[in-house]
Amino acid sequence: MSETALLQLLDVLADGALHSGETLAQRFGISRAALAKRMAHLRDWGVDVAAQAGLGYRLNLPLERLDVARIHAALAPAARATQVQVLSRTDSTNTQLLAADPACDPQVLFAESQTQGRGRRGRDWVSPFGANLYCSIGWTFAAWPARLTALPLAMAVALARVVADAGLPEVGIKWPNDLQVGGRKLAGILIEPRGEAGGACRVVVGIGLNVAMSAGQATAVGQPWTSLAEALAASGQPLPSRNTLAAALVSELSAALGHFAAHGFTPFAAEWQRRDVLMGRPVRIEATPALEGIARGVDSDGGLSVETASGWQVVHAGDVSVRAA
């Protein structure tokens, strides 16, 4: 089954309207049985296709595919030198950019879907076709930043700015770099550095932002989650186009990486503190050994400060859960 044929079918269905099977089969010059196979392939991609007996097929939500020209036209002037690419499917945008030529940095890769999307600590990132935004940016620092461990926090602030500008100023950050709305995960970040101390440092920053994922597409998600569409609808606001959001991501991340290279975490610290959803709350950090206490913000290296029964400790790795008070 060719990808081109599937994308052509998807583009017809993208409006979310009901399309009769007979009309679709005639349009593409195939049998109804062949059409059914193509629909099955789209479902394998994670596309939320509904079939109504005797009536036809429709997407449960309209779909807007990413377009490089539209993304590039909407970039901030300072980001227009960034190379942008869109793939229909890939294993992982981070994996692809880690193998890409660093001479092309800054470069950004979007994928409509990922077959092996990765989150922090080796977790899978559920990546249905066209429902969310999955992208990675490759960036080379001329010299290894003094406090690279704080970069995930700076990137979380940059991503929160995109979400806030889209209509959710209340978006919070859960250490180190998960975005939350109402205690449910909206986005995550995976940063993978390459280089040697004393020389150039290359990072690949992977972003997963839930845009309009349906419950049926998220059955494999193992934690409370929300989407931008759901959160905006709750306050009666429209969902921006995926291409507009993609351009905002590229623009904001590029600017934030430049600021981090010049000034470190300092320009981001105040906003991080304002969006910190753990501050003052009882937490448990799943690490070795596990740690319980009260979250007290972050230090200049990006570590989480925890007030424990035996004194204050700074944590640099581990999963954090909020304990009942």
N, C-alpha and C positions, 0 to 999 in steps of 0.2 A: 504494500500500500504506500503510494508516494506521499511525502509530506505536503507537496504542492497541492495535490488533490484534496487532502484533508483540510488544508488552510482555505482553499476556495470554498469548500462546503461550510466551514466555520464562519467565513465572512458573510455568507448568505444568511446564516442563522443569527448573526451577531446582534440584530435589532431586537431580539427577544420575542418577536411575533411568531405566530403559528404558521408553519409551512407544510403544505400537504406532501406526503411521501411521493405521490404520483408526479406532482409538479417538479419536485426536486430530482427525481429519477430522470425525467424527461430533460430537464435543464442540463444535467451532466452526462446524458447519453448512456445511462447504466440501468441495470435491472433493479427492482425493488429489493431483491435479496442482497445485491451488491451495495445498495444504499444502506441497508441495515448493518452490514459489516463495517462500513465507514463510520456509522454512528457508534458502533461498539469501540472502534479505535479512538474516537474522540473521548469516549468515557474512560478509556484506558489512560488518556492524557490528563484525566481529572476534570474534564469539561462537564458541567452539570446540564446534561441533555435530558429532556423529558419527552416521552412518546405517549401520544393520546390516541387510543385505538379508533381507527376510522377517520381521524382528523389530521394527524401528522406529527411533526416534531417542532420543538421549541427549546430555547435556552431558558432556564428558570430565571436568569438575570441577563440583561444585555451585556455585551462584551465589546470592549474597545482594545484592539491590538496596538502594541507599541510601534511607533514609527520614528526612525532616526531623524528624518528631516523635520518633523514636528517638534521633537525633543530639542534638536539643535537650535531651531528658530526661537525657542522660548528660553534658552539659557541666558543667564546674566552675562554681560560683556566680558567679565573677568574669567569666565569659565569656557569661553568659546574655543579656546585652544585645546580643550580636552577632547580626546578621541572617544566617540560613542559608538557602540555596536549593539545590535539586538539579535539574539538567536531565538528561534522558535522553541527548541528544546536543547538541553545540555545536561551533563551529569551534575555539575556544580559550577556556578560562576566563579567562586573562589578558586576551585581547582584549575579552571581554564586560565585565569589571570596569573596564578602562580607560575604557570608554564609559559606565559606570554613574554615577549621581549621587553625588558625594563626600559629600553631606549624609547619606547612608545609612551611611557608615562608622561603626564597623567592620562590614564585611559579607563573607560568605564564599560562594563559589559552587563547588559540586561538579558534576562532569559524569560520567555513566557512561561516556561515550566522547567523544573529540575527533577531528574530521576534520582539524584543522590545529594539533595540539598542537606547542608550541614549547619547545625547550631553549635553553641558552646558545649564543651565537655563531651564531644562526640555524638551528640543527639542528632536525630534526623530532623530536617525542617520540611514540613509538609508543603508541597509546591504545586497545587493544581494549576492547570493552564489558564492564563489570562485573568486569574481571580485577584492576584496580589501584585506586589512589586518585589522582584528578586534581582539584586544587582551587586556588583563588586567594583571597587575603584582601586586601581593600582597607582601607588604614589611612591616616589623615591625621594628621601631626605638626603641632602648632600652630606650630612654627618649624622651619626646616631644621636637622636634627641636625648637630653639629659634625663628626662623622666618619661620614657616611652610607656611605662606601666599606666600612666594616666590618660593615654590616648583613647582607650575605650570609653572613658567618661566624657571626654571632649566630643567624641563622635555621637554619643547619646544625646548630648545637648544640641548638636547640629541637627540630628534627626528630629528631636522634639520641636525645634524651631519650624521645621517643614510641616509637622503635624499641627502645630499651633496656628500657623498661617493658613492652613486648610480649614480652620474653624474650630479647633479644639485647644484653646489656650490652657485648659486645665490638665493637659497630659502630664503624667508624672514619670519619674525615672526610678527604677528599682536597681540598686547596685548589683553588678557594675554598669550594665548598659541595656537593660530591658525597658521598653516603654510600656506603661500601663495606663488604662482608663478605667476608673471604678474598680480597681483591684484585679483587672483582667489584662492579660498580655496583648498588646497591640503590635509590637515590633521587637526584633532582636538584632544583635550585631555580633559578628565573628571577625576578629582581627588576627591575621597571621603575618608575623614579621619574618624578614629574611635579611641576612647581612652579618657582618662581623664588627665587634666593638672597635671603635677608632676609624671606621670607614663609612662608606655610604650605607644607608639602611632603607630597604624597600618594605613597604607594608601593602597587604591586600585587605581592604575593609569590605566585608560582606554585609549586606543589609537585607532583611526580610521584613516587609511591611504589609500587614493584612489590610487589604483595600476593600474587597467585596466578596470575601469567601463565604460560601453558604455552609450551613450546618452539615449537609450531606457531603461536602468536600472536605470537612474537617474531622471526620470520624476518627482519624488516627492521631489527632492532637491530644496529648496527654495532660493538659492543664487548662484552667479557665482562660478563655481567649475572647477577644472581641475584634471587630473590624472597623475601619474608618467609616464605612457606609453605615453600620449599625449605630456607632456613636454619634455621628452627625445627624442621622435620622431622629435620634432621641431628642435632639434640640431643634428639630425642624429646619436643618440646614442641608443644602445640596452637596452631593459628592463631586469634587473636582474631577476632571478627566485624568485618566492614568498618564497620558502624555504630559499634562501640566505638572502632575506630581513628580514624574520622572525627571523633568527638567529642573524642578525645584530641588530635588535630591542632589543632582549633579552639581548645581550651583552652590548649594549650602555646604556640601561635603568638601568640595574643592576649596572654598573660602576658609572653612574650618581647618583643613589640613595645612593651608598656608599660614594661618594664624598660629597654629600649634607649633609649626616649624620655627617661627620667629619668637614666640612668647611662651610656649609651653601651655600648661593647664590654666594659668592665671586668668586669661580673658573669659574662661568658661566657668570658673569656680562659683561665682555668685549665682548664676542661673542654675547650676547643678544643685546648690543648696536650696534654692527656692522650689525645685521640682523633686527633691529627695522624698520618696514615699516611705522610707524606713526611719527617718529621723525621730528619735524619742520612743520608738516602738520596741517591745520585746522581740528578739529574733533568735533563731537557731541557725548556726552555720554548719552545714554538713561538710566537714573536712576531716583531717586526721591530726589530732583528735577533734571531735565535734566540740562546738563552743556555743554557749548560751549567754545572753546578756541584753543590754539596751543599746541600740544603734545610736551613735553619736556623730554621724557625718563622715566625711572622708578627709584624708590628709593630702599633702601636695603630690604624693606619689600615686594617688588613686586608691589607696588602701582604705578599707572600711574600719572605722574606729568603733570598738565595742566595749562598753562598760560592763565588766563581769564581776562576780562576787569576789574575785581575787585581784581585781585591778583592771586597768584599761589595757586592751590589746588591739593591735592593728592586723587585719586579715587581708591577704592579697589574693586568695583563691578559695573557692568553695561555693556551694549553693546555699542561698539564704531563704528561710521561710519565716513568716511572722507567727509568733506564738500567741496563744490566747492570753490576755492580760490577767 
